[in-house]
Amino acid sequence: MQNQETEEGGDNQWMLMDSTNGDGSGTSGVSYQSDSLTASTASLLEQHRHERGKDMHYPTISTTTTTSRLRQQPGQGLLLFPGIAQRHQLEHRRRHNHNPIAPTSASKQAMSTVSMSRLDATVGTSCNNSNSSSNVAINQRSVRCIRRPPLWQAESVATPKPNSKLEQEQEEGKGIEDSTVEECEELSLEPMALNSEESACLTKVRAFIIEFLQGSSIHGFIYLAKIGLNFVERMLWFAFICIALFSIMSLSKRTWHRFQTSPMVISMDRNKLVWNTSFPSLTVCPHKRIDDLKVDEYILAHEDQFEDENDQDNFRDFIVKLASLTYDNLETLPLNKSYGIPSNKYLDLLYDLKWPFEPEISSGAAVKMFIYETQTEFGICHSVNSMVARYNSFDYWRAGDWSIMEHGDRVTVHPLDGEIYAQIINLSTAYDVYFHGAGDVPSISKQRYTFPESDYTTVELIALEIYTNEEARAFTTKQRQCRFQYEAEDMQTAPIYSFGLCLSECRMFFSLRICGCVPHFYRNRLRNGRLLPVCGLEGIGCLVNIKREIISLKSDRYKINCNCLANCDDSNFFVQSYRSRVWFLGANLQWGIIDYPKMQLRRDVLFSFADVLVYIGGLVGFFLGCSALSFTEIIYYFTARFVRRMFFN
């Protein structure tokens, strides 16, 4: 006789078959030995038994006979295959249709109860006695699909539900002791849930990193997660990767430092027929700067400031020396009396009493030249062919103007133009001359030439120019090591940049730091509106002690950091020769270029940002064998794919 039962408990089914031999001893059509249970089989049997125990209450049945019968005859083993349930169901239906007497629902329930009781007894016996080889008789329930949950999914804890109203009433009627026990159980389960969540998160991260290493296109990464390599081999590959990364970083750092500090190169251009040469600019500072008639008028208007005629003569000497005051002759100024003149009014008084110096200029160049009055470190002077002089004029300072003025192009000449000279006439006094470029101002550290008031002087110069390629404008001033005229963001007294103006500002701020004031020949109102104190007699006495440091901008006692860069487009002129002869019409000055320069210096880009990318890309490709797409892959993995794997997988 053979008893078969098919019971559906959801999507997953177990096949349990129980057959009886002719002598009454039972053998299981699908059986197993307790010693050979696999982990998946045992867990499924345990889960099935647990679920059936929750949902159904079986009568107590003695399992002695069944256990002894199973021990006597070993079964054929438990086979779990996907799809076997369908075959057994079809076979069971075929046999059931051939049976003339269909079992009733009551008989089915009885058979199911007896079968499940026998199953519980058999499983319990086999679990208690692990060394015995017992065969479990299982009713016909097969597995349609066994799907193991992912490693990072925590097992859900099923909460048993009451099966009847009686049990619900019993649960609702529990006392305080039962509720206290439940609370303690819930508290004990919370740490377990937290630990399981942390473990699941770590498992996800570990699986994600392994996936990245195995799928990365960077050479060497795959060997860190490759199956079959031992620990020593992995550490060896890890060391190789670290050495490659160190080499890339070291060489790339040197490349980047070179790009930041010296990407430019100065080369020589000998094609002299292609480029023009700037005409030499100069600044003339007359020796006579105070009008005696205006001084006498001032003395008459301020008689109360003078005690006697001797005092008036001392004032004349004081005002003449103040007008010619520079760092070289600070000690010549009388410091015993100020004659009631405040220090911040020194420059106003000098311009009120200045001598009318109005020279005229003529040139053989095609472009007209202009002469402008300007304030320098040597006092009131006049500049020719200068693009900076107008920003140092007293009228520009007094108006508080900071705008950029139209000055036109600088005067240039070409070798095909022949000999070009410019001439200043009607000087009427002895004078000092400073030759410089059109974008610069005279500096006290440069050489000056002094000519008398009765000579006609001719000066011949040679030029050496340097200009910067337009591609260099994309670089920073630190990289170029030079500044264009419009890069004046650090200038405080002028709206444009010039190397000479920067040195003048450096001297001014050094005087302010040491003596607490600035000389009167500087612009004491800064761009931010701050008004600097002007040195009086006491301040000038302080400047006498540090005049050498001010002139050279070098000191062993004080720290001086001007941070002045050269002009990107600059012209340097050197006096080749000069000759003077007595001229009955007064002092005249003629200057020009006879020998045009046969070479020109050019500042070109040697190491651009594209070169940096190519160099670093070559290093990365040489040491790691990757490209730009490899870095894109890293960004993709640790952004979009990481979020997808961690939260949406």
C-alpha positions in Angstrom: 0.0 0.0 0.0 1.3 3.4 -0.8 0.2 6.7 0.7 0.9 9.9 -1.2 0.0 13.5 -0.4 0.7 16.7 -2.2 0.3 19.9 -0.2 0.9 23.4 -1.5 2.3 25.9 0.9 3.1 28.8 -1.4 5.6 29.1 -4.2 8.2 26.7 -2.6 7.1 23.1 -2.2 8.5 20.0 -0.6 8.0 16.5 -2.0 7.4 13.9 0.8 7.0 10.3 -0.3 6.3 7.4 2.1 6.1 3.8 0.8 5.5 0.6 2.7 7.1 -2.8 1.9 5.3 -6.0 1.8 6.4 -6.9 5.3 5.1 -3.7 6.8 8.4 -2.0 7.1 8.4 1.6 5.7 11.0 2.9 3.4 11.1 6.4 2.1 11.1 7.0 -1.6 13.1 10.2 -0.9 15.2 9.8 2.2 18.4 11.0 3.6 20.9 10.0 6.3 21.4 12.4 9.2 25.1 12.4 8.9 25.1 13.4 5.2 22.7 16.4 5.5 23.8 19.4 3.5 23.5 22.9 5.0 20.8 23.9 2.6 18.8 20.7 3.1 19.0 21.0 6.9 18.0 24.6 6.9 15.1 24.0 4.6 13.8 21.1 6.6 14.2 23.1 9.8 12.4 26.0 8.3 9.6 23.8 7.0 9.2 22.2 10.4 9.1 25.5 12.1 6.5 27.0 9.8 4.3 23.9 10.0 4.6 24.0 13.7 3.4 27.6 13.9 0.4 27.1 11.7 -0.8 23.6 12.8 -1.0 21.7 16.1 -0.5 18.0 15.6 -1.6 15.3 18.0 1.2 13.6 19.9 2.3 10.4 18.1 4.9 8.0 19.2 7.8 7.9 17.0 9.5 4.8 18.3 8.2 2.5 15.6 9.1 4.9 12.8 12.5 5.6 14.1 13.4 1.9 14.5 12.0 1.2 11.1 14.2 3.9 9.6 17.3 2.7 11.4 16.8 -0.8 10.1 16.6 0.0 6.4 18.5 3.0 5.0 16.8 5.0 2.3 17.8 6.1 -1.1 18.8 9.8 -0.1 17.0 13.1 -0.4 17.2 14.6 -3.8 16.3 18.3 -4.3 16.1 19.4 -7.9 14.3 22.4 -9.3 11.3 21.2 -11.3 10.8 17.8 -9.7 7.6 19.0 -8.0 5.8 19.2 -11.4 6.6 15.6 -12.3 5.4 14.3 -8.9 2.3 16.3 -9.0 1.4 15.0 -12.5 2.1 11.4 -11.3 0.0 11.9 -8.2 -2.9 13.3 -10.2 -2.7 10.4 -12.6 -2.8 7.8 -9.8 -5.6 9.8 -8.0 -7.8 9.8 -11.1 -7.5 6.0 -11.5 -8.6 5.5 -7.9 -12.3 4.8 -7.9 -12.9 5.9 -4.4 -11.8 9.5 -4.0 -10.7 10.3 -0.5 -12.9 12.7 1.4 -11.7 15.9 2.9 -11.8 14.4 6.4 -9.7 11.5 5.4 -7.3 13.9 3.7 -7.0 16.0 6.8 -6.4 12.9 8.9 -3.8 11.5 6.5 -2.1 14.9 6.5 -2.1 15.1 10.3 -0.6 11.7 10.7 2.0 12.3 8.0 3.1 15.6 9.4 3.2 14.1 12.9 5.4 11.3 11.6 7.6 13.8 9.8 8.1 15.8 13.0 8.9 12.8 15.0 11.3 11.5 12.4 13.1 14.8 12.0 13.3 15.3 15.8 14.8 11.9 16.2 17.4 12.4 13.5 18.4 15.7 14.9 18.9 14.4 18.4 20.9 11.4 17.3 23.4 12.8 14.8 25.6 9.7 14.7 22.8 7.4 13.7 22.0 6.9 10.1 18.2 7.1 10.0 16.0 7.5 7.1 13.3 10.2 7.1 10.0 9.4 5.3 8.8 12.5 3.6 5.5 13.2 2.0 5.4 14.3 -1.6 6.4 18.0 -1.5 9.1 19.1 -4.0 11.0 22.3 -4.3 10.1 24.3 -7.4 12.8 27.0 -7.0 15.3 27.4 -4.2 16.7 31.0 -4.3 19.4 31.8 -1.8 19.2 35.3 -0.5 22.2 37.6 -1.3 24.9 37.7 1.3 24.2 41.3 2.3 20.5 40.8 3.0 19.7 40.3 6.6 17.4 37.4 7.5 13.9 38.6 8.3 12.5 37.5 11.6 9.0 36.1 11.2 6.6 37.1 13.9 4.1 34.3 14.7 0.5 35.2 14.4 -2.2 33.8 16.7 -4.3 31.1 15.1 -7.5 31.6 16.8 -9.5 34.0 18.8 -8.8 32.1 21.9 -5.1 32.6 21.5 -5.7 36.3 20.8 -7.6 36.7 24.0 -4.9 34.8 25.9 -2.3 37.1 24.5 -4.3 40.2 25.3 -4.9 39.0 28.8 -1.2 38.6 29.7 -0.1 40.3 32.8 2.7 42.7 33.6 5.3 39.9 33.8 4.7 38.9 30.2 4.9 42.5 28.9 8.2 43.0 30.8 9.6 39.9 29.2 8.6 41.1 25.8 10.3 44.4 26.4 13.5 42.7 27.4 13.4 40.6 24.3 12.9 43.6 22.1 15.8 45.4 23.7 18.0 42.3 23.2 17.0 42.1 19.6 17.9 45.8 18.8 21.7 45.3 19.1 21.4 42.2 16.9 19.6 44.2 14.3 22.2 47.0 14.3 25.0 44.5 14.0 23.3 42.8 11.1 22.9 46.2 9.3 26.5 47.1 9.8 27.6 43.7 8.6 25.4 44.0 5.5 26.8 47.4 4.8 30.4 46.2 5.1 29.6 43.2 2.9 28.2 45.5 0.2 31.2 47.8 0.3 33.6 44.8 0.1 31.7 43.3 -2.8 31.7 46.7 -4.6 35.4 47.1 -4.2 36.1 43.6 -5.5 33.9 44.3 -8.5 35.8 47.6 -9.2 39.2 45.9 -9.0 38.2 43.0 -11.2 36.6 45.3 -13.8 39.1 48.2 -13.8 41.1 49.0 -16.9 44.1 50.2 -14.8 46.9 47.7 -15.1 47.6 45.7 -11.9 44.4 46.3 -10.1 42.8 43.0 -11.2 45.6 41.1 -9.4 44.5 42.5 -6.1 41.2 40.7 -6.3 42.0 37.8 -8.7 40.9 34.4 -7.4 43.8 31.9 -7.0 46.5 34.3 -5.8 47.9 34.0 -2.3 48.7 36.8 0.1 52.3 37.2 -0.9 51.4 37.6 -4.6 48.8 40.2 -3.8 51.2 42.1 -1.6 53.8 42.0 -4.4 51.4 43.5 -6.9 50.3 46.0 -4.4 53.9 47.1 -3.9 54.4 47.4 -7.7 51.3 49.6 -7.9 52.5 51.8 -5.0 55.9 52.2 -6.7 54.2 53.2 -10.0 52.0 55.8 -8.2 55.0 57.2 -6.3 56.9 57.6 -9.6 53.9 59.3 -11.3 53.4 61.7 -8.4 57.1 62.6 -8.0 57.7 63.3 -11.7 54.3 65.1 -12.1 55.1 67.4 -9.2 58.4 68.4 -10.9 56.6 69.0 -14.1 53.9 71.1 -12.5 56.6 73.1 -10.6 58.4 73.8 -13.8 55.1 75.0 -15.4 54.4 77.3 -12.5 57.9 78.8 -12.2 59.6 78.8 -15.6 57.3 78.1 -18.6 58.8 81.0 -20.5 62.0 81.3 -22.5 63.8 84.4 -23.8 65.2 83.9 -27.3 66.9 86.2 -29.8 65.2 87.5 -33.0 67.6 88.7 -35.6 65.1 89.6 -38.4 65.6 93.3 -37.9 63.7 94.4 -41.0 60.5 93.0 -39.6 60.1 94.8 -36.3 60.3 98.5 -35.3 62.4 100.0 -32.5 61.0 102.3 -29.9 62.5 105.8 -29.9 64.3 106.6 -26.7 62.4 108.4 -24.0 64.0 110.8 -21.6 63.3 112.9 -18.5 64.9 116.3 -18.1 65.2 117.8 -14.6 66.3 121.4 -14.6 68.6 122.6 -11.8 66.7 125.9 -11.5 63.2 125.2 -10.1 62.3 128.1 -7.9 61.4 131.6 -9.3 63.0 134.3 -7.1 60.3 136.8 -7.8 57.6 134.4 -6.5 59.7 133.8 -3.4 59.9 137.5 -2.7 56.2 137.8 -3.1 55.7 135.0 -0.6 58.0 136.6 1.9 56.1 139.9 1.7 52.8 138.1 2.1 54.0 136.3 5.2 56.2 138.8 7.0 55.1 137.6 10.4 56.9 134.3 9.8 60.3 135.9 9.5 62.3 137.7 12.2 64.7 139.6 10.1 66.4 139.6 6.7 68.8 136.9 7.7 65.8 134.7 8.4 64.4 135.6 5.0 67.6 134.6 3.3 67.6 131.3 5.2 64.1 130.7 4.0 65.2 131.3 0.4 67.9 128.7 0.9 65.5 126.3 2.5 62.9 126.5 -0.3 65.5 126.0 -3.1 67.0 122.9 -1.4 63.5 121.6 -0.7 62.6 121.9 -4.4 65.8 119.9 -5.4 65.5 117.4 -2.5 66.1 113.8 -3.3 67.5 110.8 -1.5 71.1 111.8 -2.5 71.0 115.2 -0.8 68.7 114.8 2.2 71.4 115.9 4.6 71.7 119.3 2.9 68.3 120.5 3.9 68.4 122.8 7.0 66.4 121.2 9.8 66.4 124.0 12.4 63.2 125.8 11.3 60.1 125.1 9.3 59.0 128.7 8.8 55.4 127.8 9.7 54.9 125.5 6.7 53.1 122.2 7.5 54.7 119.2 5.9 51.6 118.2 3.9 51.8 121.6 2.2 55.4 121.3 0.9 54.4 120.1 -2.6 51.7 122.8 -3.0 54.2 125.5 -2.0 56.8 124.2 -4.5 54.4 124.3 -7.4 53.3 127.8 -6.4 56.9 129.1 -6.4 58.3 127.0 -9.3 60.3 128.6 -12.1 58.5 128.5 -15.5 60.4 125.9 -17.4 58.9 125.5 -20.8 61.2 123.8 -23.3 60.2 123.1 -26.9 60.6 119.9 -28.8 61.1 119.0 -32.4 61.8 115.7 -34.1 62.4 114.1 -37.5 60.0 111.2 -36.7 56.7 110.8 -38.5 54.8 110.8 -35.2 54.6 114.0 -33.1 56.3 113.9 -29.7 54.9 115.6 -26.6 56.6 116.7 -23.4 54.8 116.4 -20.1 55.5 117.8 -16.7 55.9 115.1 -14.1 56.8 114.6 -10.4 59.7 112.3 -9.8 62.0 111.3 -6.9 64.3 114.2 -8.2 61.6 116.8 -8.0 59.6 118.5 -10.8 60.8 117.3 -14.2 59.7 117.0 -17.8 59.4 113.7 -19.8 59.4 113.1 -23.6 57.7 110.2 -25.4 56.6 108.7 -22.1 53.4 106.7 -21.5 53.7 107.0 -17.7 54.6 110.7 -17.0 51.1 112.0 -17.0 50.0 109.7 -14.2 52.7 111.4 -12.0 51.7 115.0 -12.7 50.7 117.2 -9.8 47.4 118.1 -11.5 46.5 114.5 -11.8 47.3 113.9 -8.1 45.5 117.0 -6.9 42.3 116.1 -8.8 42.2 112.6 -7.1 42.0 111.0 -10.5 42.6 107.3 -11.0 41.3 106.9 -14.6 43.3 105.6 -17.6 44.2 108.4 -20.0 44.6 108.3 -23.7 48.2 108.7 -24.5 48.5 107.3 -28.0 51.1 104.9 -29.3 54.7 105.2 -28.5 57.0 106.6 -31.2 58.9 103.9 -33.1 61.4 104.0 -35.9 62.6 101.6 -38.6 66.0 101.0 -40.1 64.6 102.2 -43.5 63.8 105.6 -41.9 67.5 106.4 -41.6 68.8 108.6 -38.8 66.1 110.0 -36.6 66.8 112.7 -34.0 64.7 114.6 -31.5 65.7 118.0 -30.1 64.8 120.0 -27.0 65.5 123.7 -27.2 65.2 126.7 -25.0 66.2 124.9 -21.8 67.8 128.1 -20.4 69.4 126.3 -17.4 71.7 123.4 -16.6 69.8 120.1 -16.3 70.1 116.4 -15.6 68.9 113.8 -18.2 67.6 110.2 -17.6 67.1 107.9 -20.6 64.5 105.2 -20.2 61.8 103.3 -22.1 58.4 104.7 -23.0 56.7 102.6 -20.3 59.0 103.5 -17.5 60.0 106.4 -15.2 63.5 107.6 -14.1 64.9 105.9 -11.1 67.4 107.1 -8.6 69.3 103.9 -9.0 69.9 104.5 -12.8 72.7 106.6 -14.3 72.0 110.2 -15.0 73.9 112.7 -17.2 74.4 116.4 -16.4 74.9 119.1 -19.0 75.6 122.8 -18.6 73.2 125.6 -19.7 75.5 126.9 -22.5 76.1 123.8 -24.5 74.6 122.2 -27.4 74.7 118.4 -26.6 74.2 115.5 -29.0 73.7 112.0 -27.5 73.8 108.8 -29.6 72.2 105.7 -28.1 71.8 102.0 -28.8 68.7 100.1 -28.0 68.0 96.6 -26.7 64.3 95.7 -26.6 62.4 92.8 -25.3 58.8 92.0 -26.1 56.5 89.2 -25.0 54.5 86.9 -27.3 50.7 87.3 -27.1 50.3 83.7 -26.0 52.0 84.6 -22.7 49.0 86.8 -21.7 47.2 83.7 -20.7 49.8 82.9 -18.0 49.9 84.4 -14.5 52.5 87.1 -13.6 54.3 84.5 -11.4 54.7 82.2 -14.4 55.7 85.0 -16.8 58.0 86.8 -14.3 56.8 90.1 -15.8 53.8 92.4 -15.9 52.0 94.2 -18.6 51.0 97.8 -18.1 47.3 97.0 -17.4 48.2 94.5 -14.6 48.2 97.1 -11.9 46.1 95.4 -9.2 48.9 95.7 -6.7 49.8 99.3 -7.4 48.6 101.8 -4.7 49.6 105.2 -6.2 49.0 104.7 -10.0 46.3 103.0 -12.2 49.0 101.4 -14.4 52.0 99.2 -13.8 55.6 100.1 -14.4 58.8 98.7 -13.0 60.0 102.2 -12.0 56.7 103.0 -10.4 56.8 99.8 -8.4 60.3 100.6 -7.1 59.2 104.1 -6.1 56.2 102.6 -4.2 58.6 100.2 -2.5 60.8 103.0 -1.3 57.8 105.0 -0.2 56.4 102.1 2.0 59.8 101.3 3.4 60.2 104.9 4.5 56.7 104.7 6.0 57.5 101.5 7.9 60.8 102.8 9.4 60.2 106.5 9.9 56.4 106.6 10.0 56.1 109.1 7.1 56.8 109.5 3.3 58.8 112.2 1.4 56.8 115.0 -0.1 57.6 114.1 -3.7 55.4 111.0 -3.5 51.7 110.7 -3.9 50.5 110.4 -0.3 46.9 109.5 -1.0 46.5 105.8 -1.9 43.9 104.2 -4.1 41.9 103.0 -1.1 41.6 106.6 0.1 44.2 106.3 2.9 46.2 109.5 3.5 49.8 108.9 4.4 51.7 111.4 6.6 54.3 113.6 4.9 57.7 113.8 6.5 58.5 117.1 8.2 61.9 118.1 9.4 62.1 115.4 12.0 61.0 112.7 9.5 63.6 113.9 6.9 66.2 113.5 9.7 65.1 109.9 10.1 65.3 109.3 6.3 69.0 110.5 6.3 69.9 107.5 8.5 68.4 105.0 6.1 69.0 106.6 2.7 71.4 104.0 1.5 68.9 101.2 2.2 66.2 103.2 0.5 68.3 103.8 -2.7 69.6 100.2 -3.0 66.5 98.5 -1.5 68.9 96.2 0.2 69.5 96.1 4.0 71.0 93.8 6.6 69.0 95.4 9.3 65.6 95.5 7.7 63.6 93.1 5.6 62.8 94.6 2.2 60.6 92.7 -0.2 59.4 94.8 -3.2 58.1 92.0 -5.4 58.5 94.2 -8.5 58.6 92.4 -11.8 60.0 93.7 -15.0 57.9 95.1 -17.8 56.9 92.5 -20.3 57.4 94.9 -23.1 60.5 96.9 -22.2 63.1 99.1 -23.9 66.6 99.6 -22.6 68.8 102.4 -23.9 72.5 102.9 -23.5 74.5 106.0 -24.3 77.0 105.0 -27.0 78.5 108.5 -27.2 77.8 112.2 -26.6 79.5 115.4 -27.5 78.9 119.0 -26.5 79.9 122.3 -27.9 79.2 125.9 -26.8 76.0 127.3 -28.2 75.3 131.0 -28.0 71.5 130.4 -28.1 71.5 128.5 -24.8 71.3 124.9 -23.8 69.9 122.5 -26.4 69.8 118.7 -26.3 69.7 116.4 -29.3 69.4 112.6 -29.1 68.6 109.7 -31.4 69.5 106.2 -32.7 72.3 105.9 -35.3 72.9 102.2 -35.2 69.7 100.3 -35.2 69.7 97.1 -33.1 70.5 94.0 -35.1 68.8 91.7 -32.6 65.7 91.7 -30.4 64.9 89.6 -27.3 61.6 87.8 -27.4 59.8 86.1 -24.5 58.1 83.0 -25.8 56.1 80.2 -24.3 58.2 77.1 -23.8 56.1 74.9 -21.6 52.3 75.4 -22.0 49.5 73.6 -20.2 49.0 71.3 -23.1 52.6 70.2 -22.7 51.8 69.5 -19.0 48.9 67.3 -19.9 50.9 65.4 -22.5 53.8 64.9 -20.1 51.7 63.7 -17.2 49.4 61.6 -19.4 52.5 59.9 -20.8 53.7 59.1 -17.2 50.4 57.6 -16.3 50.2 55.6 -19.4 53.8 54.4 -19.0 53.5 53.3 -15.4 49.8 52.2 -15.1 48.7 51.7 -18.7 45.6 53.8 -18.3 44.1 56.8 -20.1 41.6 59.6 -19.4 38.7 57.2 -19.8 40.2 55.1 -16.9 39.8 58.1 -14.6 36.3 58.6 -16.0 35.6 55.0 -15.1 36.8 55.6 -11.5 34.5 58.6 -11.2 31.6 56.6 -12.6 32.2 53.7 -10.3 32.4 55.7 -7.1 29.4 57.9 -7.9 26.6 56.6 -9.9 27.4 52.9 -9.7 28.2 53.1 -6.0 24.9 54.7 -5.2 23.1 52.1 -7.3 24.9 49.1 -5.6 24.4 50.4 -2.1 20.9 51.6 -2.2 19.0 50.4 -5.3 20.4 46.9 -5.9 
